[in-house]
Amino acid sequence: MSFRFGGDEFLAIALDKPLDQVQEKTDQILSNLKKQGYHVSIGIKQAKADHLNVSDLLYQADKAMRKSKEELYKKAENDRWAR
């Protein structure tokens, strides 16, 4: 399932997929978008089956996405178009 979460932020939920399959699909998406000239940051967080706190899960995924975004900015240096 996927949802628009903010202006340019989206949320995807994979209830029936293991983390390695989600990561593989994410890598494919990033590769395809990069080939088209897009710069994308993604944060992934997996919830434990017995502990699903949606607020905490979103916070942790957002934190991971921001870390990815920081790394992208460092690689892009001063390229304002990459932001």
Secondary structure, 3 states (H helix, E strand, C coil): CEEECCCCCEEECCCCCCHHHHHHHHHHHHHHHHHCCCCCCCCCCCCECCECCHHHHHHHHHHHHHHHHHHHHHHHCCCHHHC
